[in-house]
């Protein structure tokens, strides 16, 4: 079952949210500082501001801990302005990275970083698509698919489309990794009125099985060094693989 998060926040949650709002406003002054404007822009595209490096390292940790190697091919869905993507591009062999996002400004920010960091020779491919790149990938196959902190934005139908794509483009033995909100802790989120969908391992398993996939929980995000002070550190990382 999917539950809509609509619980009223406690006083401590409201206070924490207020302090984070102040922190964001302080960071917002970077938008007026030459040399820091683009840094601030890219962080506001993905959020939360002030955690870019830590969250980039977290995403890299997830993939490498689960077997990503330089010679592999990675499909980074909902890649945003390449918070994790830049680390993946730097690590993978040329042509090993494909990023997909729905928003052109995110991809423009990604291309700027690729050029600024002299990574064009790695030949990464960025795709703007409203369908997970389904119509642009052709016969491409991937060792890994990654979706970071996005699955709870999709209803069952959209999730099924995503898993169906994963089944189509994963190589034998390939893995699709993505995180969900931890169901028993969803009421403690700082943003309880955002309308996120609280999938469970069981509900995701039902969708996965309908698309010929299996799923298992890899545990919480903190083991991959997701910042513990952020509320979404309680999320669960899931691994989807083709049924044997």
N, C-alpha and C positions, 0 to 999 in steps of 0.2 A: 504494500500500500504506500501511497505518497501522501504526506501530510503538508498542509500549508502552514508555515510558521507565522503565527499571529499573536504570540503571548506578550503581555505587557511587560516591559523591562523593569527590573528591580532598581532600587536607589543606587546600589553600587554599580550596576551596569550603566545607568544614566550618567553617573559621575565619571566613570571611565570613558564613556563616549564623549562627554564634554571635554575632558582633558585631551583626548585624541584630536578633537576639533581644534583646540588651541594649538596643539603641536602642528597640525596641518597648516594653520594660518601662519605660524612662524616660518615653516618651510616655504610657504607661499611667497615670501619676500625674495626667494631666489629667482622668481620670474622677472625681477627688475634688475638683476645683477648680470652684467655682461659676462659671458662665459659659463653661466649657470642656467641660462634660460632653457636651453634644450634639455639639459638634465632634468629640470623641473617638469617640462612638458611631457617627456616620456614617462616619468613616474606617475603623473596624474592620469595618463592613459590607462594604466594598469592598477595602480594603488597597491597598498597604502604608501604614501610618500615617506621617504626616509629609510626604506628597507630594500632598495633596489639590489644592492650587492648581496645581501643576505638571502633574498629570495632567488636570485640568480644561482647562487651556490646551492641552495636547497634543490632546485630543479635539476641541476647537474648531478647532485648526489643521488637523487632518485633513479635516474637512468643508469648511471655507472654502477650503482649498487645492484641493479637488476640485470646487468650483463651487457650494457652498451659498450661497444668497442669502436676504435677509429674506423674500421673498415665497414661498419654497418650503415644501413640507410634508415633515416629517421623521418617520420611524418609528424610534425608539431602542429596540432590542430588548435585553433583559437590562440594563435601564437602572440597576438598583440604586437607591441613594439619591440619584440625580441628580447624580453627580459631574460629568459632562459636561452633563447635562440642564439644569441651571440656566443655564449659559452659552448653550445653544441656545434656551431659552425667552426669555431676555433679548434675544437677537439676532433671532429670527424674529417675523414679524407674528402678531397674535392668531389663535389656532386652528391655528398651524403645527406644533405639537409634540404627538406622541403617544409616551408611554413605556410599555413593557411589561416586567413582571418577575414572577417566580414567587413572590416572597416579599412578603407584606403589610407586614411591618415596614420593608422598604426603601422601599416606596411611601409609608408613613406619614411616614417621615423626609423624603421628597421633598415631600410636601404641606406639611410644617411649614416647609421652606425657601421654598417658593413664597409662603406667607403672610408669613414673616419678611422676605422681600425684596420685598414688595409687587408680586408678579408675577401675582396672581390675574386681573388684567384681560387678561393674555395668553391666558387660557382654555386652558391646557394640559390634556391628557387623560392620565390614568394608568390602566393596566389591569393587574389581576392575572390571570395566565393561565399554565397549564402547557403551552400549545400555541402560543406566540408570538403570542397574541392573535387567532388565526385565527378563532375563533367570535364575536369582538366587533367586528371591523373593518368588517364589512359590505361596502359598495361603496367604501370609502375608498381613495384612490390617493395615492401618495407620490412625491416627486422623489428622495428619498434614504432608504435604510435603513442603519442603522449598528449593528454588533455589536462592542463593544470587549472584547478579551481574553477571549473566551468560546468561540470556535469549537473550540478544542482540548479542550473538555469534552464534545463531541458525537461520537457514532459516526457511521458512514456513513448509517444509516437516519434518525437525527435531523437530520443535516445536509441530507439530501435533502428532508425535510419543511420545513426552514427555507428552502431555495432555492426549493422549489415555492411557498411563500408569497410570497417575493420576486417571483417571476415573475407571480403573480396581482395583487399590489398596486402594483407599480411603474408609474409613468406612462411613456409612450414617451420614451426617452432618459434614463430614471432610472437611478440607480446604487445598488448594494448594496455597502457597504464593510465589511470585517472582516479581522482579522489572524490568522495562524497562526504556530506556532513555526517558526523557521528550521531546516529539517531537518538540515543538516550541522552545526549547532551544538547540537542537542538534548542531547548528552551532557554539555555544559558547564553545564547549568542548575544552579542552586543547590538546586533541589528535585527531584532525579531520581527519587524514589520516590512521587511523588504520583499516578501513573497517568494523566497527561495523554496525549492522543492526538496523535501527530506526523503531521498531514496534510502532504502535499506539494502543490505547485502542480498537479502532474500528477494526483494523486488527487482533488483538488478539481475539476479540469477535467472529469474523467470523471463525477463526480456532477452538476456543473452542466449538462453537455451532455445528461444524461438528463432534465433538467427544462427544457430549452429555453433554457439560459443559457450565456453565455460568461464566461471568467474570465482575468484577467491580473494579474501582480504589479506593484505600484506601488513596490516597494523597501522598505527598512527603515524602522522607526519613528522613528529618530533625526532623519531629515530633517524630521519634524513636531515636533521638539523634545521627544520622549519622553526622560525623564531617563536619561542614558547610564550612570549608576551602577546602574541597576536591570537585573536579568538579562534581563527580557523586552524590553529595548530592541533585541534582535537579531531580534525578530519581523518577519515580512513582512506588509505590507498588501496585501490583494487587492481587486480591483474586479470585481464581477459585473454584467453587463448582459444584457438580452435578446438572443437571436440575431437578427441582421438578416435 
